[in-house]
């Protein structure tokens, strides 16, 4: 038998693959035509088709319910064998702790229930784990005779499918039985985030494309209408447990589902055809003599395939659908190339492959090599080129940090879940994608630096000018890029370390074996990605805690700020203005000394018995009257200034307790300043050794207008714990007796 030459076999393989791709494209076009005409063809047969759909769905629903019972039966039988329950019940010590331990191990999760029953005592429970189940007489009698049985228990929240099996040595009558109850439906009338469970009807409806309802409350079969189908549901013992009602989907819904199904098949065919054509074209491109042409065409071929797969949502429309779910992660960057964990992974792999292809051409020794000795002008141009390359390096790192930030902030994934040792599939896809971005970036930088060295300098010797241009100038350019960036996303020291690292890796690009370089680069890339992921995870956790703390303290902040506001309003009464102006010559010093008490008594603070410290100052900011209840009198004189022309409220932190401070001027009839009123209201009095208010609850009160009528403004909080700044004197004044 003659053997075909190698080139003939390759030619035959190429022709077969090419015609296969053409057939896939033709099949896809045929499906597109079918999808276009399916609406009109289905409308003509809909009256017959809807009955057929409902009938098939009803029979399939009955089979699935029967299969569910058999699965629970097999699971209970396996659990009985693993826990050696038959041996335990044969002992004389019944009930015993071993029975309760076995029942707990037989239960899958907290929503399920397991019971060990005595069939001779009308279902007396001798051990249990979970919710109590009332067992009817009929299934218990069937189990006593050595048969399996099942029934439905309808609770207030869940509907349970209950399976019973005999336990013990075979005999004429079984003395014991094991019960397993699993929730299959939720009866709760409204959605509640605290109620979780299984919706068996919804699961079957979504899979079959019809409206399926499992009814267990009324066992009698209802009369079916012209379109719905009703079939009985039977238990393991043959007794009817309920019925299933199936209605066909609306015409438009069914048409759209069929069109979506055809569209998915069409997308798969096109994606496979694109893969075959891309592979064939890559084989032809690799034999081209021009390095530049070969590199450009390979990159175009690779990214064309990636975009075609992206447009067709391939392969996540048929396999590993979890990776194509944007609810886990969806970045707004890269024009949808990272719209899901799986798409991000494919894009990262395409980027690494592109960089690897360019590196392959570079390492072949024919890529951007200088053929003549560089001139002095080229060496001079090397300095600005080094600065430009350095700036580009920083912006490349900034893009990677932005990608890591997006992986945390634009996702619902928890990369720091201590309850799991391994990442889930979406988490692993995102982390691998980020590592791939860093690895591809290092490859690209290595090619750029070594190519720049080949063009600008003599490759045979290493000179000082070369070290300056390819070593220090990129680092300086990168730091300049950090300095001019409005949002660098990293500290200067982090940027400096990353720039030094990438330069060292670039220098080693052609000086060590490529496998060693790749190993070191992957390890360092994983470390960098892990560090930034941990940082962003901490930031997101802090933001969530601050949001919870803000919601927790919002009502208290609003109420206590309102109380301070009311005290400041009380100081605007005509009686207080008359005393402060001194217009009434009969006013005594004793009357002035009780002004603070009058302000407290006339405000909501006095009417509701709130503790506070109030001080009245004259125009020279000297204390005229003071009153305190429930706490020491604190001075608010540091808050007084010539700029206090309207009521102002601060939220301060003193000894880990929030204090609401208010200052307002007391004005005369002509607008002149007669004095000031100051008030301090504590949020709470911390008990000894209690530590005070937790740190997240000491957040600042947001800058808002609380009362436009009185022009009351809320300024930034004053943290009195800081020393050595402008608030230090305020802290000392407020802590005076």
C-alpha distance (Angstrom), angle and dihedral (degrees) to the residues before:
residue distance angle dihedral
X1 . . .
X2 3.80 . .
X3 3.79 117.6 .
X4 3.79 116.6 -137.0
X5 3.80 116.1 -124.0
X6 3.79 116.8 -105.5
X7 3.80 94.7 -109.1
X8 3.81 91.1 51.1
X9 3.80 91.6 52.4
X10 3.79 90.4 49.6
X11 3.78 90.7 48.6
X12 3.82 92.0 51.1
X13 3.81 90.3 47.5
X14 3.81 90.7 50.6
X15 3.81 92.7 49.5
X16 3.81 92.8 48.2
X17 3.79 92.2 48.5
X18 3.80 91.9 46.4
X19 3.81 94.1 50.5
X20 3.82 89.7 45.7
X21 3.80 89.5 55.6
X22 3.81 90.4 48.5
X23 3.82 90.5 50.7
X24 3.80 90.4 50.8
X25 3.80 90.6 51.4
X26 3.81 91.1 48.7
X27 3.81 90.4 49.0
X28 3.78 89.8 50.0
X29 3.80 91.2 51.1
X30 3.81 89.7 49.5
X31 3.80 90.4 52.7
X32 3.79 89.6 50.8
X33 3.81 89.8 55.9
X34 3.81 90.6 47.8
X35 3.79 90.9 49.7
X36 3.80 89.9 52.1
X37 3.84 93.9 52.4
X38 3.81 98.9 35.9
X39 3.79 94.5 92.2
X40 3.80 95.0 59.7
X41 3.82 94.0 42.1
X42 3.81 93.3 50.5
X43 3.81 93.2 48.0
X44 3.80 91.6 61.2
X45 3.83 92.5 53.5
X46 3.80 100.0 33.0
X47 3.82 97.0 107.4
X48 3.81 90.2 58.7
X49 3.78 96.3 33.2
X50 3.80 97.1 54.8
X51 3.81 91.4 56.0
X52 3.78 90.2 48.9
X53 3.81 92.1 49.0
X54 3.80 92.2 50.7
X55 3.82 92.8 47.1
X56 3.80 94.2 50.0
X57 3.80 91.7 45.1
X58 3.82 91.6 49.6
X59 3.82 93.6 52.2
X60 3.80 90.7 45.1
X61 3.82 90.4 50.1
X62 3.81 90.9 53.2
X63 3.81 90.1 49.7
X64 3.80 91.5 50.1
X65 3.78 92.6 50.2
X66 3.80 90.0 49.6
X67 3.80 90.1 47.4
X68 3.81 90.0 51.1
X69 3.82 90.7 54.4
X70 3.80 91.1 49.0
X71 3.81 91.4 50.0
X72 3.80 91.7 51.9
X73 3.80 90.1 45.7
X74 3.80 91.6 53.0
X75 3.78 91.6 44.9
X76 3.81 91.9 51.8
X77 3.80 91.6 47.4
X78 3.83 90.8 51.0
X79 3.81 91.2 48.4
X80 3.80 91.0 51.6
X81 3.80 90.1 53.6
X82 3.82 95.0 45.7
X83 3.79 94.2 49.3
X84 3.85 93.3 43.0
X85 3.78 87.7 -129.2
X86 3.82 93.4 161.1
X87 3.81 91.2 58.8
X88 3.81 92.4 47.1
X89 3.81 95.3 52.8
X90 3.82 91.0 48.6
X91 3.81 90.5 63.1
X92 3.77 121.3 92.4
X93 3.82 94.1 -120.3
X94 3.82 99.1 83.6
X95 2.97 119.8 177.7
X96 3.81 97.7 33.7
X97 3.84 138.4 156.7
X98 3.80 88.5 -104.4
X99 3.81 89.5 64.7
X100 3.80 92.9 54.3
X101 3.80 90.8 46.7
X102 3.80 90.6 50.7
X103 3.81 91.4 48.8
X104 3.79 91.4 51.9
X105 3.81 92.3 49.3
X106 3.80 91.3 49.1
X107 3.80 91.7 56.8
X108 3.80 114.3 91.8
X109 3.81 99.4 -156.3
X110 3.79 141.5 -18.8
X111 3.83 93.6 -81.2
X112 3.82 93.2 62.1
X113 3.80 129.5 77.4
X114 3.79 131.7 -147.0
X115 3.81 126.2 -170.8
X116 3.79 135.2 179.6
X117 3.82 108.9 -147.8
X118 3.76 137.4 -167.8
X119 3.79 108.3 -133.1
X120 3.80 92.4 -164.1
X121 3.80 93.9 60.0
X122 3.83 97.0 52.3
X123 3.78 95.0 -94.3
X124 3.79 99.4 -40.5
X125 3.81 107.8 177.9
X126 3.81 113.3 -127.6
X127 3.86 97.5 172.5
X128 3.76 134.1 8.4
X129 3.80 146.3 170.7
X130 3.78 120.1 -161.9
X131 3.78 133.0 -4.6
X132 3.82 119.9 3.6
X133 3.82 114.7 -109.0
X134 3.80 123.0 -157.2
X135 3.81 107.2 -136.9
X136 3.84 117.5 -150.7
X137 3.80 120.4 -134.8
X138 3.83 98.4 -112.9
X139 3.85 99.5 60.2
X140 3.80 89.9 42.1
X141 3.80 90.6 53.7
X142 3.82 90.5 49.5
X143 3.81 91.2 52.4
X144 3.82 90.7 47.9
X145 3.81 86.9 59.7
X146 3.82 91.1 52.5
X147 3.83 98.6 -99.1
X148 3.77 131.2 125.6
X149 3.78 117.9 -112.9
X150 3.78 139.9 -176.2
X151 3.77 136.8 -171.3
X152 3.80 141.0 168.9
X153 3.80 123.4 -105.3
X154 3.82 112.9 -164.0
X155 3.80 111.8 -157.0
X156 3.78 133.3 -177.8
X157 3.81 93.4 -93.9
X158 3.82 108.1 10.3
X159 3.78 137.4 35.1
X160 3.82 110.9 -137.6
X161 3.77 129.6 -152.8
X162 3.82 105.1 -146.1
X163 3.82 124.0 -160.4
X164 3.83 124.1 -169.8
X165 3.81 128.2 -164.9
X166 3.81 130.4 -178.9
X167 3.81 116.3 -108.3
X168 3.78 128.5 -158.0
X169 3.77 138.8 36.7
X170 3.83 115.9 -25.0
X171 3.77 111.5 -97.5
X172 3.77 140.5 138.5
X173 3.81 89.6 -78.4
X174 3.77 127.9 21.4
X175 3.80 112.8 -135.7
X176 3.82 97.1 -161.2
X177 3.80 138.4 41.4
X178 3.80 136.4 -169.4
X179 3.80 120.9 -138.8
X180 3.80 128.9 -160.2
X181 3.83 120.0 -172.9
X182 3.81 119.7 -170.3
X183 3.84 124.5 -179.1
X184 3.79 112.5 -120.7
X185 3.82 102.7 166.4
X186 3.81 137.2 31.4
X187 3.80 115.4 -134.6
X188 3.80 94.4 -174.1
X189 3.82 107.1 128.5
X190 3.82 97.0 -142.1
X191 3.79 136.5 32.6
X192 3.77 112.6 -90.8
X193 3.78 126.4 178.6
X194 3.81 90.2 -145.7
X195 3.81 93.2 56.5
X196 3.79 115.1 76.7
X197 3.77 128.0 170.7
X198 3.75 148.6 118.8
X199 3.80 125.2 -63.1
X200 3.79 102.6 -159.0
X201 3.81 92.1 175.2
X202 3.80 91.6 52.3
X203 3.81 92.5 47.2
X204 3.79 92.8 52.4
X205 3.81 92.3 43.1
X206 3.80 92.6 53.8
X207 3.80 93.2 46.7
X208 3.82 96.1 45.7
X209 3.80 98.0 37.1
X210 3.82 94.4 -127.8
X211 3.80 137.7 99.7
X212 3.82 103.7 -94.5
X213 3.83 122.9 -178.5
X214 3.80 123.9 -178.0
X215 3.81 108.3 -154.3
X216 3.81 119.3 -165.9
X217 3.81 104.8 157.2
X218 3.80 95.3 72.7
X219 3.79 111.4 40.2
X220 3.82 95.6 -173.5
X221 3.78 114.0 97.1
X222 3.83 113.3 -113.3
X223 3.77 123.0 -139.5
X224 3.80 110.7 -89.1
X225 3.77 120.9 -133.3
X226 3.78 126.6 -135.7
X227 3.80 95.5 -78.9
X228 3.83 107.4 26.1
X229 3.80 124.7 80.0
X230 3.83 124.0 -147.8
X231 3.82 122.2 -163.9
X232 3.82 130.5 172.7
X233 3.81 123.1 -110.0
X234 3.79 115.4 -141.3
X235 3.78 131.1 -163.5
X236 3.79 130.2 -131.9
X237 3.80 91.0 -86.3
X238 3.81 93.0 50.1
X239 3.80 96.0 -104.8
X240 3.80 116.9 136.1
X241 3.82 111.5 -108.7
X242 3.78 99.7 178.9
X243 3.78 139.6 -59.4
X244 3.77 141.3 -92.6
X245 3.80 122.9 -126.3
X246 3.80 116.7 -158.4
X247 3.79 126.3 -173.2
X248 3.80 123.1 -177.2
X249 3.80 118.1 -112.6
X250 3.81 119.5 -100.8
X251 3.77 114.7 -85.6
X252 3.81 95.5 -110.4
X253 3.80 92.7 47.8
X254 3.79 92.0 50.5
X255 3.81 92.5 48.0
X256 3.80 91.8 50.3
X257 3.80 91.7 48.3
X258 3.81 91.0 51.8
X259 3.79 91.6 47.1
X260 3.81 90.6 49.6
X261 3.79 90.4 50.1
X262 3.80 91.8 50.7
X263 3.81 89.6 45.1
X264 3.81 91.1 54.8
X265 3.80 91.5 51.3
X266 3.80 90.0 47.2
X267 3.82 91.1 50.7
X268 3.81 91.4 50.6
X269 3.81 92.3 50.8
X270 3.81 92.6 48.6
X271 3.79 92.5 47.0
X272 3.80 93.0 50.8
X273 3.80 90.5 46.8
X274 3.81 89.8 50.6
X275 3.81 90.0 50.5
X276 3.81 92.0 52.1
X277 3.81 93.6 46.8
X278 3.80 91.3 45.9
X279 3.79 90.7 52.4
X280 3.80 92.6 48.4
X281 3.80 93.1 47.4
X282 3.82 91.1 48.3
X283 3.81 89.6 55.8
X284 3.79 90.0 53.8
X285 3.81 93.4 44.8
X286 3.82 93.5 53.1
X287 3.82 92.0 63.5
X288 3.82 94.1 55.6
X289 3.84 112.7 114.9
X290 3.81 98.0 -140.3
X291 3.81 113.2 85.6
X292 3.80 94.2 -158.7
X293 3.80 93.5 48.1
X294 3.78 91.4 45.9
X295 3.82 92.9 51.1
X296 3.80 95.2 47.0
X297 3.81 94.0 47.4
X298 3.80 92.8 47.0
X299 3.79 91.0 52.3
X300 3.80 91.4 47.3
X301 3.81 91.0 48.6
X302 3.81 92.9 49.5
X303 3.80 96.9 47.2
X304 3.81 92.8 43.0
X305 3.81 87.7 58.0
X306 3.81 90.9 47.3
X307 3.82 92.6 51.4
X308 3.82 92.4 47.4
X309 3.79 90.1 52.4
X310 3.79 89.9 47.2
X311 3.81 92.6 52.6
X312 3.82 90.9 48.9
X313 3.83 94.6 43.2
X314 3.79 88.5 -125.8
X315 3.02 132.8 -158.9
X316 3.81 96.0 2.4
X317 3.80 93.3 66.7
X318 3.82 89.6 70.7
X319 3.84 108.2 19.8
X320 3.81 136.5 30.8
X321 3.80 91.9 8.4
X322 3.80 89.3 176.9
X323 3.81 90.4 71.0
X324 3.80 90.9 54.1
X325 3.81 94.1 53.1
X326 3.84 109.8 112.0
X327 3.82 91.0 -161.9
X328 3.82 88.1 79.9
X329 3.80 96.4 48.1
X330 3.79 135.0 -11.7
X331 3.78 121.8 166.4
X332 3.78 121.3 -157.3
X333 3.81 90.4 -148.3
X334 3.82 130.8 86.7
X335 3.83 96.6 36.3
X336 3.80 94.3 -81.4
X337 3.80 95.9 -45.1
X338 3.82 87.4 122.5
X339 3.80 99.6 35.9
X340 3.83 92.4 129.0
X341 3.82 136.9 13.2
X342 3.79 91.3 -99.0
X343 3.81 94.5 48.0
X344 3.80 89.7 48.0
X345 3.81 89.2 52.4
X346 3.82 93.5 50.2
X347 3.81 91.4 46.7
X348 3.80 91.2 50.1
X349 3.81 91.0 49.2
X350 3.80 89.9 49.8
X351 3.81 90.0 51.0
X352 3.81 93.2 49.1
X353 3.80 90.7 46.2
X354 3.81 90.7 50.8
X355 3.80 91.2 50.8
X356 3.81 90.8 45.9
X357 3.82 91.6 51.8
X358 3.79 90.5 52.2
X359 3.81 90.6 46.1
X360 3.80 89.7 51.1
X361 3.79 91.0 55.1
X362 3.81 90.5 45.7
X363 3.80 94.3 50.2
X364 3.81 89.7 49.9
X365 3.82 86.2 75.4
X366 3.81 96.9 -121.9
X367 3.77 101.2 89.9
X368 3.84 119.7 104.0
X369 3.79 96.8 -32.4
X370 3.79 119.3 162.9
X371 3.80 113.7 -116.6
X372 3.79 97.1 -170.2
X373 3.76 135.4 39.1
X374 3.83 110.0 -86.7
X375 3.79 116.6 -107.9
X376 3.81 126.4 -126.4
X377 3.81 90.6 -104.2
X378 3.79 91.1 57.0
X379 3.80 90.1 50.2
X380 3.81 90.1 52.1
X381 3.79 90.6 50.3
X382 3.78 88.4 52.5
X383 3.82 92.1 76.1
X384 3.83 97.0 60.8
X385 3.80 89.3 38.8
X386 3.80 89.0 55.5
X387 3.80 90.4 51.0
X388 3.80 91.7 49.0
X389 3.79 91.9 48.4
X390 3.82 90.1 49.2
X391 3.79 91.9 51.9
X392 3.79 89.3 49.5
X393 3.80 90.0 50.8
X394 3.79 91.6 55.4
X395 3.79 92.8 48.6
X396 3.79 88.7 48.9
X397 3.81 90.6 54.3
X398 3.78 89.7 45.2
X399 3.80 89.6 54.5
X400 3.80 90.5 51.9
X401 3.81 91.2 49.6
X402 3.81 88.8 49.1
X403 3.81 88.9 52.1
X404 3.81 90.6 51.6
X405 3.80 89.9 48.0
X406 3.80 90.1 50.5
X407 3.82 90.4 48.9
X408 3.80 88.4 60.5
X409 3.80 104.6 31.6
X410 3.83 97.5 38.8
X411 3.79 95.1 48.3
X412 3.78 142.6 64.9
X413 3.81 92.3 -138.9
X414 3.79 121.2 120.5
X415 3.80 108.9 -147.5
X416 3.81 92.4 179.2
X417 3.79 99.0 54.4
X418 3.80 103.9 147.2
X419 3.81 91.4 -169.1
X420 3.82 91.0 71.9
X421 3.80 127.3 53.4
X422 3.80 93.6 -160.5
X423 3.77 133.6 49.1
X424 3.78 119.3 -108.4
X425 3.80 117.3 -116.9
X426 3.85 94.9 -94.5
X427 3.82 91.8 44.8
X428 3.80 92.2 49.1
X429 3.82 90.6 48.1
X430 3.81 92.5 53.5
X431 3.83 94.2 45.1
X432 3.82 92.7 48.1
X433 3.81 89.1 47.8
X434 3.80 91.6 54.1
X435 3.81 91.7 48.2
X436 3.80 88.2 49.7
X437 3.80 90.8 52.8
X438 3.81 91.3 53.4
X439 3.81 92.6 45.4
X440 3.80 92.3 49.2
X441 3.80 90.1 47.1
X442 3.82 90.8 53.1
X443 3.81 90.3 50.2
X444 3.80 92.0 50.7
X445 3.81 92.6 47.1
X446 3.80 91.3 48.4
X447 3.80 90.5 52.9
X448 3.83 92.3 47.3
X449 3.82 95.5 48.3
X450 3.79 94.9 44.8
X451 3.81 91.8 44.5
X452 3.80 90.1 50.2
X453 3.79 89.0 50.5
X454 3.81 90.8 49.9
X455 3.80 92.9 51.5
X456 3.80 100.4 40.6
X457 3.78 104.1 35.9
X458 3.76 145.3 38.2
X459 3.79 106.6 -95.5
X460 3.78 94.6 -150.5
X461 3.82 98.0 67.1
X462 3.78 135.2 35.3
X463 3.79 112.2 -136.0
X464 3.80 134.4 -176.7
X465 3.80 92.7 -108.0
X466 3.79 90.0 54.9
X467 3.80 91.8 51.3
X468 3.82 90.8 49.8
X469 3.80 95.4 48.4
X470 3.81 98.0 40.6
X471 3.80 97.0 32.6
X472 3.78 115.8 30.4
X473 3.80 102.7 20.5
X474 3.85 95.6 59.5
X475 3.80 89.7 48.8
X476 3.81 91.1 49.5
X477 3.80 90.6 46.5
X478 3.79 90.6 49.7
X479 3.81 92.5 51.5
X480 3.81 89.6 48.8
X481 3.80 87.5 52.9
X482 3.82 89.0 51.4
X483 3.80 91.0 49.7
X484 3.81 95.6 50.9
X485 3.82 94.0 42.2
X486 3.82 111.2 104.9
X487 3.83 90.4 -150.7
X488 3.80 111.1 20.8
X489 3.84 92.3 172.1
X490 3.82 90.3 -144.8
X491 3.79 140.3 58.2
X492 3.79 121.3 -96.9
X493 3.79 92.3 -110.0
X494 3.81 91.2 52.9
X495 3.81 90.9 49.8
X496 3.82 90.4 48.6
X497 3.81 92.9 50.5
X498 3.81 92.0 48.0
X499 3.80 91.9 49.4
X500 3.81 92.1 49.3
X501 3.79 90.1 47.0
X502 3.79 95.1 50.8
X503 3.81 91.3 47.4
X504 3.82 91.6 52.1
X505 3.80 91.0 48.5
X506 3.82 90.3 49.0
X507 3.80 92.1 51.3
X508 3.82 90.3 51.0
X509 3.82 91.4 47.9
X510 3.82 94.4 96.3
X511 3.81 98.8 21.0
X512 3.81 100.1 67.9
X513 3.77 134.3 42.7
X514 3.78 112.9 -77.8
X515 3.83 93.1 -123.2
X516 3.81 91.1 53.9
X517 3.81 90.3 47.0
X518 3.81 91.6 50.0
X519 3.81 92.4 48.4
X520 3.81 93.0 50.8
X521 3.81 91.5 44.1
X522 3.81 93.6 50.6
X523 3.81 92.5 49.3
X524 3.80 93.4 48.1
X525 3.82 91.5 43.3
X526 3.80 90.3 54.3
X527 3.82 90.1 49.2
X528 3.82 92.7 49.9
X529 3.80 93.4 46.5
X530 3.80 91.6 46.2
X531 3.80 92.0 50.7
X532 3.80 94.5 50.6
X533 3.82 91.7 42.5
X534 3.80 90.5 53.3
X535 3.79 90.7 49.4
X536 3.80 94.3 49.7
X537 3.80 91.0 44.2
X538 3.81 89.7 55.5
X539 3.82 90.8 47.8
X540 3.82 91.6 51.0
X541 3.79 91.3 48.0
X542 3.80 90.7 50.2
X543 3.80 91.1 49.9
X544 3.80 91.2 51.5
X545 3.80 91.4 49.0
X546 3.80 91.0 48.1
X547 3.80 90.2 49.9
X548 3.80 91.2 51.1
X549 3.80 90.5 46.0
X550 3.80 91.0 48.7
X551 3.80 91.2 52.1
X552 3.79 90.1 45.8
X553 3.81 95.5 51.3
X554 3.80 98.8 33.9
X555 3.80 95.7 91.2
X556 3.80 92.4 45.7
X557 3.81 92.3 47.6
X558 3.79 91.3 50.5
X559 3.81 94.6 46.8
X560 3.81 97.8 46.0
X561 3.79 91.7 43.5
X562 3.80 87.3 53.2
X563 3.83 89.9 52.1
X564 3.80 90.9 52.4
X565 3.78 88.7 47.7
X566 3.82 90.9 53.2
X567 3.81 91.3 52.2
X568 3.78 90.3 52.7
X569 3.81 89.8 49.8
X570 3.81 91.1 50.6
X571 3.80 89.5 59.1
X572 3.82 88.7 62.7
X573 3.82 92.7 69.9
X574 3.80 117.4 124.7
X575 3.81 93.0 -122.3
X576 3.79 92.8 58.6
X577 3.79 92.1 44.6
X578 3.81 89.8 51.4
X579 3.80 92.1 52.4
X580 3.81 93.3 45.1
X581 3.82 93.4 47.9
X582 3.80 92.2 52.2
X583 3.81 91.1 -137.1
X584 3.78 89.7 134.7
X585 3.81 105.2 71.0
X586 3.81 91.5 -164.1
X587 3.82 92.4 65.2
X588 3.79 109.6 118.3
X589 3.79 130.6 -154.1
X590 3.78 89.0 -111.0
X591 3.80 91.0 59.2
X592 3.79 90.2 49.9
X593 3.81 91.1 49.9
X594 3.82 92.1 59.7
X595 3.80 94.7 50.6
X596 3.82 91.8 100.7
X597 3.80 90.4 52.9
X598 3.80 90.8 49.5
X599 3.79 90.7 52.0
X600 3.82 90.8 50.5
X601 3.81 93.6 45.1
X602 3.82 94.6 49.4
X603 3.82 93.6 48.7
X604 3.79 130.9 74.6
X605 3.80 88.3 -100.1
X606 3.79 91.7 67.3
X607 3.79 95.4 39.3
X608 3.81 92.2 53.7
X609 3.80 97.4 33.9
X610 3.80 99.9 -115.1
X611 3.78 118.1 167.5
X612 3.80 115.4 -120.2
X613 3.79 145.0 145.4
X614 3.83 117.0 -121.9
X615 3.80 128.9 -176.7
X616 3.80 131.6 -176.4
X617 3.82 118.2 -152.8
X618 3.78 130.2 -168.5
X619 3.77 123.8 -129.8
X620 3.82 89.7 -84.0
X621 3.82 89.7 55.8
X622 3.79 93.3 -110.9
X623 3.81 118.3 143.4
X624 3.81 111.1 -102.1
X625 3.80 99.5 168.6
X626 3.78 137.1 0.3
X627 3.77 135.9 -175.6
X628 3.81 131.4 179.8
X629 3.77 133.5 -179.7
X630 3.75 126.7 178.4
X631 3.82 94.7 5.8
X632 3.78 141.7 35.7
X633 3.76 118.0 -78.5
X634 3.79 108.7 -98.3
X635 3.76 122.4 -158.8
X636 3.77 117.7 -120.8
X637 3.80 94.0 -178.5
X638 3.84 93.0 112.9
X639 3.82 87.1 64.7
X640 3.81 91.9 56.7
X641 3.77 116.2 96.9
X642 3.75 140.1 143.4
X643 3.81 88.1 -94.0
X644 3.82 93.6 63.7
X645 3.79 97.2 102.2
X646 3.79 98.2 139.9
X647 3.81 138.2 32.7
X648 3.80 109.7 -72.2
X649 3.81 131.3 -173.3
X650 3.79 128.7 -158.6
X651 3.78 130.7 -173.7
X652 3.79 109.4 -144.8
X653 3.79 133.5 -178.0
X654 3.77 115.6 -133.2
X655 3.80 122.7 173.1
X656 3.84 90.0 -18.8
X657 3.80 91.1 -54.3
X658 3.79 126.1 109.3
X659 3.80 115.8 -121.3
X660 3.80 122.7 -167.3
X661 3.80 109.7 -144.9
X662 3.78 125.5 -169.1
X663 3.81 132.8 -176.1
X664 3.80 127.6 -178.3
X665 3.80 133.7 168.8
X666 3.81 120.5 -118.7
X667 3.78 105.7 -135.4
X668 3.77 130.0 -163.1
X669 3.78 129.1 -134.3
X670 3.80 91.9 -82.7
X671 3.82 94.6 44.7
X672 3.80 95.8 -99.9
X673 3.82 118.5 145.6
X674 3.82 109.5 -104.9
X675 3.80 95.0 172.8
X676 3.77 144.5 -60.7
X677 3.77 138.0 -91.2
X678 3.80 121.2 -147.8
X679 3.80 128.0 -171.6
X680 3.81 134.4 -176.5
X681 3.82 119.6 -165.7
X682 3.83 118.3 -177.3
X683 3.79 119.0 -141.6
X684 3.79 89.5 -142.6
X685 3.76 140.2 -24.2
X686 3.83 108.1 -113.4
X687 3.76 115.6 -134.0
X688 3.82 119.3 -122.3
X689 3.83 113.5 -79.9
X690 3.81 90.3 5.1
X691 3.79 94.8 115.6
X692 3.79 92.4 -130.9
X693 3.78 125.1 -118.6
X694 3.85 115.1 -4.3
X695 3.79 115.5 -105.3
X696 3.85 97.2 -109.6
X697 3.82 90.2 54.6
X698 3.81 91.9 57.3
X699 3.80 90.5 76.0
X700 3.76 120.4 142.0
X701 3.77 121.8 -94.8
X702 3.77 108.0 -111.3
X703 3.78 119.6 -109.9
X704 3.81 103.8 -102.8
X705 3.76 140.8 140.6
X706 3.77 105.7 -109.2
X707 3.80 100.5 178.0
X708 3.81 118.7 15.1
X709 3.82 89.8 -177.7
X710 3.80 92.4 65.7
X711 3.81 93.7 28.6
X712 3.79 90.2 -123.1
X713 3.77 113.5 173.7
X714 3.79 129.1 -167.7
X715 3.75 113.3 -142.3
X716 3.76 131.9 -162.0
X717 3.80 116.4 -66.1
X718 3.77 118.9 -99.1
X719 3.79 114.3 -133.7
X720 3.79 103.5 -148.5
X721 3.78 93.0 -172.3
X722 3.80 92.9 75.0
X723 3.78 117.1 94.0
X724 3.76 131.0 -163.2
X725 3.79 97.0 40.4
X726 3.78 138.4 81.5
X727 3.79 91.7 -72.9
X728 3.81 93.4 58.7
X729 3.80 93.4 80.7
X730 3.80 89.2 46.5
X731 3.80 89.2 53.0
X732 3.78 91.8 51.9
X733 3.82 92.4 48.3
X734 3.81 94.1 47.7
X735 3.80 92.8 50.3
X736 3.80 94.0 54.0
X737 3.80 117.0 110.2
